Amino acid sequence: MEGPRQESSQVVAPCPIAPVVDVVHSKWTAQVLWCLLHHGRLRFGELRQRLPAVTAKVLAQRLRQLERDGLVTRTLYEEMPPRVEYEATDLAASLSPVFAALAEWSRRHLAEVETARVAYEGPLVS
């Protein structure tokens, strides 16, 4: 029988990537950034066309969050009707190598992840 568990005197440092994960945590946040980084300046409707599964409400929330975090600029043109365009900032562009690395990792390893999931969950029963 094991004795009482002793607490470690070492403090575990927080995960160094946690803050950036908090910034780009949602799938829509990452997808909006990816879209703007690859297609350039886009209007709201153009973003919706490129991301058809996202609702207008969620897209608007994500764009506000990204603008607040300095990753997207919103330009309002005083026209009739008013026109708004969104563009990735230089700060967002600095995430491009991170996104490229994740895309490459996905290309190389996603099949392995899917295989592991099937092995873990077992065969589907019909």
LINBELRA-V519627 format. One record per pair of residues at least 12 apart in sequence whose C-alpha atoms are under 10 Angstrom apart, sorted by the first residue. I is the first residue (numbers start at 1). J is the second residue. If there is no record, write none. Layout:
I J
I J
This chain:
20 95
23 65
23 66
23 69
23 71
24 62
24 65
24 66
24 69
24 71
24 95
26 62
27 54
27 62
28 51
28 53
28 54
28 58
28 59
28 61
28 62
28 63
29 58
29 59
29 61
29 62
29 63
29 65
29 66
30 62
30 66
30 99
31 47
31 50
31 51
31 54
32 47
32 48
32 50
32 51
32 54
32 59
32 62
32 63
32 66
32 72
32 88
33 62
33 63
33 66
33 71
33 72
33 87
33 88
33 89
33 92
33 93
33 95
33 96
33 99
34 88
34 92
34 93
34 95
34 96
34 99
34 100
35 47
35 50
35 51
35 87
35 88
36 72
36 86
36 87
36 88
36 89
36 92
36 93
37 87
37 88
37 89
37 90
37 92
37 93
37 95
37 96
38 88
38 93
38 96
39 87
39 88
40 85
40 86
40 87
40 88
41 72
41 73
41 74
41 75
41 85
41 86
41 87
41 88
42 74
42 84
42 85
42 86
42 87
42 88
43 74
43 75
43 83
43 84
43 85
43 86
43 87
44 56
44 59
44 60
44 63
44 83
44 84
44 85
44 86
45 84
45 85
46 85
46 86
47 59
47 85
47 86
63 86
63 87
66 88
66 89
66 92
67 86
67 87
67 88
67 89
69 91
69 92
70 88
70 89
70 90
70 91
70 92
71 87
71 88
71 89
71 90
71 91
71 92
71 93
71 94
71 95
72 85
72 86
72 87
72 88
72 89
72 90
72 91
72 92
72 93
73 85
73 86
73 87
73 88
73 89
74 86
74 87
74 88
74 89
75 87
